[in-house]
Amino acid sequence: MQATLPEAAAESVAGAAGKYLTFQVGGEHYGVPVERTREIIRVSTITGVPQMPEHVKGVINLRGRIVPVVDLRIRFGLANSEIHERTCIIVVQVGDRRGASGAMGLMVDAVEEVLTLNAADMEPPPEVVARHDAGHITGMAKAKGTLTTLIDLDRLLAG
């Protein structure tokens, strides 16, 4: 017998327990799996690339490697903001359609901490969120009095 959508989502979230790097964008809290995180760097010179989507700010030279940078404020439909002292770039491991892997930079307002989340801390995204074409949201976590939205990097960066 096949699982219903809510049951399948609950099983998926339970399987996502682990360590998450948490950060802020627009005053909200988000998390990505630590094992996909390569490093956190200060915002440096970002070179624009013509005809890219608005949320792709450009590329950076990271020790001789060209890394695209996505502004999560714009990707999430929020107003653009000035870069400040806590703004940083989280360099994450991503895969492409051919199965090759590479790096992508996520520009965020602030990095918070690494949280260890277990299945009891996590819930699937509310149905209204799931129906609103937010496939990049894998779940919601309740930890340390804060609600954190958990992000599927591959889905987020594919759209």
HELIX and SHEET records of a PDB file:
HELIX    1   1 LEU A    5  ALA A   14  1                                  10    
HELIX    2   2 VAL A   34  ARG A   36  5                                   3    
HELIX    3   3 LEU A   72  ARG A   75  1                                   4    
HELIX    4   4 ALA A  119  ASP A  121  5                                   3    
HELIX    5   5 GLU A  127  ARG A  131  1                                   5    
HELIX    6   6 LEU A  153  ALA A  158  1                                   6    
SHEET    1   A 6 ALA A 110  LEU A 117  0                                        
SHEET    2   A 6 GLY A  18  VAL A  25 -1                                        
SHEET    3   A 6 GLU A  28  PRO A  33 -1                                        
SHEET    4   A 6 THR A 146  ILE A 151  1                                        
SHEET    5   A 6 ILE A 137  ALA A 143 -1                                        
SHEET    6   A 6 MET A 122  GLU A 123 -1                                        
SHEET    1   B 5 THR A  37  ARG A  42  0                                        
SHEET    2   B 5 CYS A  88  GLY A  95 -1                                        
SHEET    3   B 5 SER A 101  VAL A 108 -1                                        
SHEET    4   B 5 ARG A  65  ASP A  71  1                                        
SHEET    5   B 5 VAL A  56  LEU A  62 -1                                        
END                                                                             
